[in-house]
């Protein structure tokens, strides 16, 4: 490729590239930041700025940037067999190996993998296959999905419908029929004076109430992120998921855990359903499955669901050209090998996670921070106008953006949702990088407070 300067790239970008989740007109005026290189927990932009990526790209670069082994695994597989599909009674070796590896890693009897290209497609897949599961058992009317307001399950039509983001529903006439939502656990917003256990029961009861309102014979499944990421890292009460599981079992409603963010170590266990000790029937995966090095998603089905789908389901009328792509599978296997052999998840649980948690929670001492949430390797700071009140700034989102921009000025990438600052660093972050992260976050908070006057 010929050299091309940054200003020209920005001009071409503004002219030809529509960015996801951006106000594209505002972005064109501001000029896109162009990232050029990554190593460990750092990325560099075209202006030469070094940035500590406390968000792991988009919650996904679990093993950090720049691991040559993944490139080499992709290159080997591309040279040997760049593509073959899993349609027509065929498949490839890495795809089979990855199915078996995922069956071994995921808890309980989630033993059967269906591959997609993304988390959104994984959630689309469950909408169709779970409805099919009930239909072939002569319960076609058991087809309603219950999700949660403010949940995020992706951007495809079904993914965005299963999610509960109002801004997304407004564009394109969503949700599609047959999907309803309940309120999520968000103690800072609506926990009132309830203690954790009472609040957990209270929030789980919203599911039972909704199932009874609809009639259990009409409810196919409940879907949720074990920790709600995109809306602001809402960490549920400890008993919430066990209560949810109890209710799902009582009414024979399938339980779907969207572990697209939480899978592969983010909460200090391989999967958040282990952290919260519950048994999903279906689990969706993406992101950390390849540490974001190449696109891949998967749905794990338990024995009960898979037995029906393959026993009575007939031909599965569902699949993607790239379902189980051998190059993506080879990269995923190499990523998992690194996570396992370097004991990355265990180090997070026993060492770096507790250290990061201590530093992150200490940020609650800043006058702007109303709550510091943290679990495993993921967290949020809720920025507030006055500390004890659990109230929000007017024009929600403005202060978060301000803080995010100040963090960037200081060489730190944090994400802002509303006025919450979100944390999800590569799992390989070191203690000195945690210190740098905490210091730079405090500085960004100070600069934000100063700008607010
Ligand atoms: N589910 C969750 C919980 C997510 O956070 C995301 C993306 O952030 C998705 C699904 C969608 O995944 P993808 O962007 O790979 O389609």
Boltz pocket constraint, residues with backbone or C-beta under 6 A from the ligand:
constraints:
  - pocket:
      binder: B
      contacts: [[A, 58], [A, 117], [A, 118], [A, 119], [A, 120], [A, 121], [A, 123], [A, 152], [A, 153], [A, 154], [A, 155], [A, 225], [A, 229], [A, 230], [A, 258], [A, 259], [A, 260], [A, 261], [A, 286], [A, 287], [A, 297]]
      max_distance: 6.0
